[in-house]
Each structure stands twice: as C-alpha cells, then as structure tokens.
Amino acid sequence: MRTPTKISPLRQRMIEDMVARNLVQGTQRGHIAACKLFAAYLGRSPETATPDDVRKFQLHLIASGKSIHNRNRIMTGVKFLLKVTMRRHDLAAEIYHLREPQKIAVVLAPDEVERVIGHAPGMKARVMLSIGYGCGLRGGEVTRLRVRDIDREQHIIRVEWSKARGRRTAT
C-alpha cells in the first residue's frame, strides 16, 4: 500500500483550478505531468520561473526530439499553470504553439481501388468500401449509414452521426 505523499500548495491550487473548470481526469493528469517536466527542468518551483526559463524550456523540448504535438500538449499544461493558477500572464505570453504540417491524403490509382474492392469478402463489404472511398466517408460513418440517408434524386448522402457526432453531407 502506498503512503500518501504531501502535495505542494501550488499543485493543490492547480488541481482545484482544474476541478473548478471541470477539466476531465485525463486532461488534469496531462497538465500535472507537463508541470512536473517543467519543474524538473528548472530544478526548482515554477513559481520562481522567468520568461527566459520558459523560452529555454521550449528549446529544451525541441532539442529532446519531442514531436510538435507533444510540445504543444506540454506547453498547454504549463500555460494553464502560469496563466490560471499563478496568474502570471507575462510568462504565459512567452508560450507559443506550432501548427503541425498537414498530411496529404493518399489517393489510390483507379486500378488499385478496383483491386482493394475486389478483395472484399462479400457484396456488402464491396458496397461499403465503394461508398466509403467514393464519397470520402470514414469507416464509422459508413457502418452507420441507413437507406434513408441516401437521396438518389439530389445525389447526396446525409451523414447523421459523423466524427464528434456532427452532421454533414457527402456527394
């Protein structure tokens, strides 16, 4: 059985701020882990951080080979600590986020599409693959399609339950 560890007042205040803002447990864990990394890098409490410390920490994350996604995630947790918990807007202003390069979708050649669809185990799977690829639907959207979602006169498919439970149409 683990013995309870003493939580610093700063960490306790951060936890209270996250709970007050109704952040989910996973987000809270991520923010706390990010702040632990920042404190470990500093070798002291984040309360003593300077703008130069924040800048150097971001450069440290780059040098350590962290992906853009991970750097942004870590800095979001640190920004919460600085801006919300510590109310140090001057330090939070030093944090920057990078846009991840957009990935280009792989477009198959017509003969490759035919081969993929030809390997489907049955007619139902071939139809689902054809509709999914031809209309640019996600797998989950194809599996939730109903006959009433297809408007043959207007040549559109209504996707009632797309990603994040939104609605969209495909032609």
Secondary structure, DSSP 8 states (H G I E B T S, - for coil): --------HHHHHHHHHHHHTT--HHHHHHHHHHHHHHHHHHTS-GGG--HHHHHHHHHHHHHTT--HHHHHHHHHHHHHIIIIIS--HHHHTT---------------HHHHHHHHHTSSSHHHHHHHHHHHHHT--HHHHHT--GGGEETTTTEEEESS-GGG--EEE-
